[in-house]
Amino acid sequence: MDYGRIFNFNAGPAALPQPVLERIRDEFLNFKGSGMSILEVSHRSKWFDEVIEQAKASIKRLLTVPDNFSILFLQGGASMQFCMVPMNLLPADQSADYVNTGTWSTKAIKEAKILGRQVKVIASSEDRNFCYIPKDIPVSKDAAYVHITSNNTIKGTQWAKFPDTGAVPIISDMSSDILSRPVPVERFGLIYAGAQKNLGPAGVTLVIIRNDMLERVPASLPSMLKYTTFSESNSMYNTPPCFAIYTVAKVCQWLEEDIGGLAKMEEINRKKADLLYGFFDSSSFYKGTADTDSRSLMNVTFRLPSEDLEKEFVAQATKAGLGGLKGHRSVGGCRASIYNPTGIEGVQALVDFMKEFEKKA
């Protein structure tokens, strides 16, 4: 059925898979025979118990999460994690290493410093306006953790390989590339991700934490700011964002059953990115902003010869059913976010439009 939907390249809230939206629609008024919508069922009910357990089990299977990790669903977005991570995991007598690769890394560093914690910025790509991922990261052996942002939505860069940090646990903001490819979860102390980019709707944040990291959580923290509060209550210390978690479960089901897992998803994502970057590389009109070896598979950032042309490009693309191509307000330019739900046909439609726009410009 034609629903009049556009190709959605928004960076977040972003596209959701149409099969997921259709399954939600079909269950919306009467969830699992409860006589209630998923928006109405109690989080203490058997129906929601099944939802949250399904979501956790699917994430564990998709990412091959080891048994010594806990899967939590929190609120406050990834921005809340910028302060929760150091509050919970960085003792006052230790320091933490941070790698600054753009806006969200900068915000994470800022929040840790506001708390008065000792922060070392051990590598940064700020010298070239964050267009690359630093190499040869000099990790401090006594660091409490190393914090990275795996994918940078605004600057269009992504860690192709994660840094070797030895015994120091990696903490990663994976908001914009979670479940887009297999990840060696065992190398991380904690992974967090706001759902609204690649996992589900806004309102829930996924946290995957190694259980020994929970031993660091100070008892003096307010209950709602402690990871242990949520690990001990199955993420239901207070009313969780039920509908958002339900949608996450549906997205994971789609990844498992419709796509065939994360290895297959990564293969599809690489084909999409190769198609778009390959076009850039053959054009003198469009220019990608990220270094070739640091290009994101999720957020493709580019410029046109002038800002006036960029405004016209975005306007005409929107009329042509290609939405969300305006770059972040802090940097301008253009950006195509090609998350998991964006199919190869959407990227091909964008490339075809770009070719026509260039001819007419």
C-alpha positions as CSV (number, residue, x, y, z in Angstrom):
1,M,0.0,0.0,0.0
2,D,1.2,3.5,-0.8
3,Y,1.1,5.6,2.4
4,G,2.6,8.7,0.7
5,R,5.8,8.3,2.7
6,I,9.0,10.1,1.8
7,F,12.6,9.0,1.8
8,N,13.5,10.2,5.3
9,F,17.2,11.2,5.8
10,N,16.7,13.0,9.2
11,A,19.5,12.5,11.7
12,G,17.1,12.0,14.6
13,P,14.3,11.4,15.3
14,A,15.0,9.3,12.3
15,A,13.3,6.8,10.0
16,L,11.8,3.6,11.4
17,P,11.4,0.5,9.3
18,Q,8.0,0.4,7.6
19,P,7.4,-3.2,8.6
20,V,7.9,-2.1,12.2
21,L,5.4,0.8,11.9
22,E,2.9,-1.6,10.3
23,R,3.2,-4.2,13.1
24,I,2.8,-1.4,15.7
25,R,-0.3,-0.2,13.8
26,D,-1.8,-3.7,13.8
27,E,-1.4,-4.1,17.5
28,F,-2.0,-0.6,18.6
29,L,-5.6,-0.7,19.8
30,N,-5.6,-4.2,21.4
31,F,-2.1,-5.4,22.5
32,K,-1.8,-9.1,22.8
33,G,-5.5,-9.6,23.6
34,S,-5.3,-7.3,26.6
35,G,-8.1,-5.1,25.4
36,M,-5.7,-2.1,25.8
37,S,-3.2,-0.3,23.6
38,I,0.5,-0.7,24.4
39,L,0.3,2.9,25.5
40,E,-2.2,1.9,28.2
41,V,-0.9,-1.3,29.7
42,S,0.8,-1.2,33.1
43,H,4.5,-1.6,33.2
44,R,3.9,-4.0,36.1
45,S,1.7,-6.3,33.9
46,K,2.6,-9.6,32.3
47,W,2.2,-8.0,28.9
48,F,5.0,-5.5,29.5
49,D,7.1,-8.0,31.2
50,E,7.2,-9.9,28.0
51,V,8.0,-6.7,26.0
52,I,11.0,-5.8,28.1
53,E,12.3,-9.3,28.2
54,Q,12.0,-9.7,24.5
55,A,13.9,-6.4,23.9
56,K,16.7,-7.5,26.2
57,A,16.9,-10.9,24.7
58,S,17.0,-9.6,21.1
59,I,19.7,-7.1,21.9
60,K,21.7,-9.8,23.6
61,R,21.5,-12.0,20.6
62,L,22.1,-9.4,18.0
63,L,25.2,-8.0,19.7
64,T,26.3,-11.3,21.3
65,V,26.4,-9.6,24.7
66,P,28.3,-11.7,27.2
67,D,26.6,-13.0,30.3
68,N,28.6,-10.7,32.6
69,F,26.8,-7.6,31.2
70,S,23.5,-6.0,32.1
71,I,21.1,-4.4,29.6
72,L,19.3,-1.4,30.9
73,F,16.7,1.0,29.6
74,L,17.0,4.5,31.0
75,Q,15.6,8.0,30.3
76,G,17.2,11.4,29.7
77,G,18.8,10.6,26.4
78,A,22.5,10.1,25.7
79,S,23.0,13.7,27.1
80,M,22.1,12.3,30.6
81,Q,24.8,9.7,30.2
82,F,27.4,12.5,29.7
83,C,27.1,13.1,33.5
84,M,25.9,9.7,34.7
85,V,29.1,8.0,33.4
86,P,31.6,10.0,35.4
87,M,29.2,10.2,38.4
88,N,29.0,6.4,38.6
89,L,32.3,5.2,37.2
90,L,34.9,7.8,37.8
91,P,36.2,8.0,41.4
92,A,37.3,11.4,42.7
93,D,40.9,10.1,43.1
94,Q,41.2,8.8,39.5
95,S,41.2,10.4,36.0
96,A,39.5,9.3,32.8
97,D,40.7,9.5,29.2
98,Y,38.4,11.1,26.6
99,V,38.9,11.3,22.8
100,N,37.3,14.4,21.3
101,T,35.9,13.8,17.8
102,G,33.1,16.4,17.7
103,T,30.1,18.0,19.3
104,W,28.9,15.1,21.4
105,S,32.4,14.2,22.6
106,T,32.9,17.8,23.6
107,K,29.6,17.8,25.6
108,A,30.6,14.6,27.4
109,I,34.0,16.2,28.3
110,K,32.2,19.3,29.6
111,E,29.8,17.4,31.8
112,A,32.6,15.4,33.4
113,K,34.6,18.6,34.1
114,I,31.5,20.3,35.6
115,L,31.4,17.5,38.2
116,G,35.0,18.3,39.1
117,R,36.4,15.1,37.8
118,Q,39.9,14.7,36.4
119,V,39.7,14.5,32.7
120,K,42.5,13.9,30.2
121,V,41.7,14.6,26.5
122,I,44.2,12.1,25.1
123,A,43.4,12.7,21.4
124,S,41.3,15.1,19.4
125,S,40.5,15.9,15.8
126,E,39.6,19.5,16.6
127,D,42.7,20.8,14.8
128,R,41.0,20.0,11.4
129,N,37.4,20.7,12.4
130,F,36.7,17.1,13.4
131,C,36.9,15.7,9.9
132,Y,38.8,12.6,10.9
133,I,39.2,9.9,13.7
134,P,42.5,10.2,15.5
135,K,44.9,7.2,15.4
136,D,47.5,6.0,17.8
137,I,45.5,6.8,21.0
138,P,47.9,7.2,24.0
139,V,45.8,5.6,26.7
140,S,46.8,6.2,30.3
141,K,47.4,2.9,32.0
142,D,45.8,4.1,35.2
143,A,42.7,5.7,33.6
144,A,39.3,4.7,35.0
145,Y,38.0,4.4,31.5
146,V,38.5,5.7,27.9
147,H,35.4,7.5,26.5
148,I,34.8,7.6,22.8
149,T,31.9,8.5,20.5
150,S,31.7,5.7,18.0
151,N,29.9,7.7,15.3
152,N,29.6,11.5,14.9
153,T,26.3,12.6,13.4
154,I,27.3,16.2,12.9
155,K,30.7,15.8,11.3
156,G,30.1,12.5,9.5
157,T,32.9,10.4,11.0
158,Q,33.0,7.0,12.5
159,W,35.4,4.7,14.2
160,A,36.1,1.9,11.7
161,K,38.1,0.0,14.4
162,F,37.9,0.6,18.1
163,P,41.1,1.7,19.9
164,D,43.3,-0.8,21.7
165,T,43.0,0.3,25.4
166,G,44.5,-2.8,27.1
167,A,43.0,-3.4,30.5
168,V,41.3,0.0,30.5
169,P,37.5,-0.3,29.7
170,I,36.1,1.6,26.8
171,I,32.9,3.7,27.4
172,S,31.2,4.5,24.1
173,D,28.3,6.7,23.0
174,M,26.9,4.6,20.2
175,S,23.7,6.6,19.8
176,S,23.9,6.9,16.0
177,D,25.4,3.5,15.0
178,I,24.1,1.1,17.5
179,L,22.9,-2.2,15.9
180,S,24.3,-1.1,12.5
181,R,27.2,-3.6,12.6
182,P,28.6,-6.3,14.9
183,V,30.5,-4.9,17.9
184,P,33.0,-6.6,20.2
185,V,31.0,-5.8,23.3
186,E,33.4,-7.7,25.6
187,R,36.0,-4.9,25.0
188,F,33.7,-2.3,26.5
189,G,32.9,-1.4,30.1
190,L,29.7,0.4,29.1
191,I,27.9,1.3,25.9
192,Y,25.1,3.8,25.8
193,A,22.8,4.9,23.0
194,G,19.8,7.2,22.6
195,A,17.3,5.3,20.7
196,Q,16.0,8.0,18.3
197,K,18.6,7.6,15.6
198,N,18.9,3.9,14.8
199,L,17.0,1.9,17.5
200,G,13.6,3.3,18.0
201,P,11.7,6.5,19.0
202,A,13.0,9.2,21.3
203,G,12.4,8.6,25.0
204,V,14.5,5.7,25.9
205,T,18.3,5.2,26.2
206,L,19.9,1.8,26.0
207,V,22.8,1.1,28.4
208,I,24.9,-2.1,28.2
209,I,27.2,-2.3,31.2
210,R,29.7,-4.8,32.4
211,N,28.6,-6.0,35.8
212,D,31.9,-5.4,37.5
213,M,31.6,-1.7,36.6
214,L,28.4,-1.6,38.8
215,E,30.7,-2.1,41.8
216,R,32.1,1.4,41.3
217,V,28.7,3.1,41.8
218,P,28.8,5.3,44.9
219,A,26.0,4.7,47.4
220,S,25.7,8.5,47.9
221,L,24.3,9.2,44.4
222,P,20.5,10.0,44.1
223,S,18.6,6.8,43.2
224,M,17.6,7.9,39.7
225,L,21.2,8.6,38.8
226,K,22.6,5.3,39.8
227,Y,23.1,2.4,37.3
228,T,22.6,0.0,40.2
229,T,19.0,1.3,40.7
230,F,18.1,0.1,37.2
231,S,20.1,-3.1,37.2
232,E,18.5,-4.2,40.4
233,S,14.9,-3.4,39.3
234,N,15.0,-4.7,35.7
235,S,14.9,-1.0,34.5
236,M,11.5,-0.6,36.3
237,Y,12.4,1.4,39.4
238,N,9.9,4.0,38.1
239,T,7.6,3.9,35.1
240,P,9.8,3.3,32.1
241,P,9.1,4.7,28.6
242,C,7.0,1.7,27.8
243,F,6.0,2.5,24.2
244,A,9.6,3.4,23.3
245,I,10.9,0.1,24.7
246,Y,8.1,-1.8,22.9
247,T,9.3,-0.2,19.6
248,V,12.9,-1.1,20.3
249,A,11.8,-4.7,20.7
250,K,10.0,-4.5,17.3
251,V,13.1,-3.0,15.6
252,C,15.2,-5.8,17.0
253,Q,12.7,-8.3,15.8
254,W,13.0,-6.8,12.3
255,L,16.7,-6.9,12.4
256,E,16.7,-10.6,13.4
257,E,13.9,-11.9,11.3
258,D,13.6,-9.6,8.3
259,I,17.3,-8.6,7.9
260,G,19.1,-11.7,9.2
261,G,21.3,-10.1,11.9
262,L,24.0,-7.4,12.2
263,A,26.5,-8.9,9.8
264,K,23.9,-8.7,7.1
265,M,22.8,-5.3,8.2
266,E,26.4,-4.0,8.0
267,E,26.7,-5.5,4.5
268,I,23.6,-3.5,3.4
269,N,24.8,-0.4,5.1
270,R,28.2,-0.6,3.4
271,K,26.5,-0.9,0.0
272,K,24.4,2.2,0.7
273,A,27.4,4.2,1.8
274,D,29.6,3.0,-1.1
275,L,26.9,4.1,-3.5
276,L,26.7,7.6,-2.1
277,Y,30.4,8.2,-1.4
278,G,31.3,6.7,-4.8
279,F,29.1,9.4,-6.4
280,F,30.8,12.1,-4.4
281,D,34.2,10.9,-5.5
282,S,33.2,11.1,-9.1
283,S,31.7,14.6,-8.8
284,S,33.4,18.0,-8.5
285,F,30.1,19.6,-7.5
286,Y,29.5,17.8,-4.3
287,K,32.3,17.5,-1.7
288,G,32.2,15.2,1.3
289,T,33.5,16.7,4.5
290,A,35.0,13.7,6.3
291,D,38.4,12.1,5.5
292,T,38.0,9.0,3.4
293,D,39.3,6.6,6.1
294,S,37.0,8.2,8.7
295,R,33.7,8.3,6.7
296,S,30.6,7.4,8.6
297,L,28.3,4.6,7.3
298,M,25.4,6.4,9.0
299,N,25.7,10.1,8.5
300,V,27.0,11.3,5.2
301,T,27.9,15.0,5.4
302,F,28.7,17.1,2.2
303,R,28.8,20.6,0.8
304,L,27.9,22.2,-2.4
305,P,29.8,25.1,-4.1
306,S,27.8,27.8,-2.2
307,E,25.4,28.1,0.7
308,D,22.8,29.5,-1.6
309,L,23.0,26.3,-3.7
310,E,22.8,24.2,-0.5
311,K,19.5,26.0,0.5
312,E,18.1,25.4,-3.0
313,F,19.2,21.8,-3.0
314,V,17.5,21.1,0.3
315,A,14.3,22.9,-0.8
316,Q,14.1,21.1,-4.1
317,A,14.9,17.7,-2.5
318,T,12.1,18.2,0.0
319,K,9.7,18.8,-2.8
320,A,10.9,15.7,-4.5
321,G,10.2,13.5,-1.5
322,L,13.7,13.5,-0.1
323,G,13.5,14.9,3.5
324,G,15.9,15.8,6.2
325,L,18.9,16.7,4.1
326,K,19.8,20.0,5.8
327,G,23.1,19.9,7.8
328,H,23.2,20.5,11.5
329,R,22.6,24.1,12.4
330,S,26.1,24.3,14.0
331,V,28.0,23.5,10.8
332,G,25.6,24.1,7.9
333,G,26.0,22.2,4.6
334,C,24.0,19.0,3.9
335,R,23.7,15.7,5.5
336,A,22.1,12.4,4.5
337,S,21.5,10.1,7.5
338,I,21.3,6.6,6.1
339,Y,20.5,4.5,9.2
340,N,19.4,0.9,9.1
341,P,15.8,1.6,7.9
342,T,16.9,3.6,4.9
343,G,17.0,1.1,2.0
344,I,19.3,1.1,-1.0
345,E,16.4,2.4,-3.1
346,G,16.3,5.6,-1.0
347,V,20.0,6.2,-1.5
348,Q,19.7,5.5,-5.2
349,A,16.8,8.0,-5.4
350,L,19.0,10.6,-3.6
351,V,21.9,10.0,-6.0
352,D,19.6,10.3,-9.0
353,F,18.3,13.6,-7.7
354,M,21.8,14.9,-7.0
355,K,22.8,14.2,-10.6
356,E,19.8,16.1,-12.0
357,F,20.3,19.0,-9.6
358,E,24.0,19.3,-10.6
359,K,23.0,19.4,-14.3
360,K,20.5,22.3,-13.7
361,A,22.7,24.3,-11.3
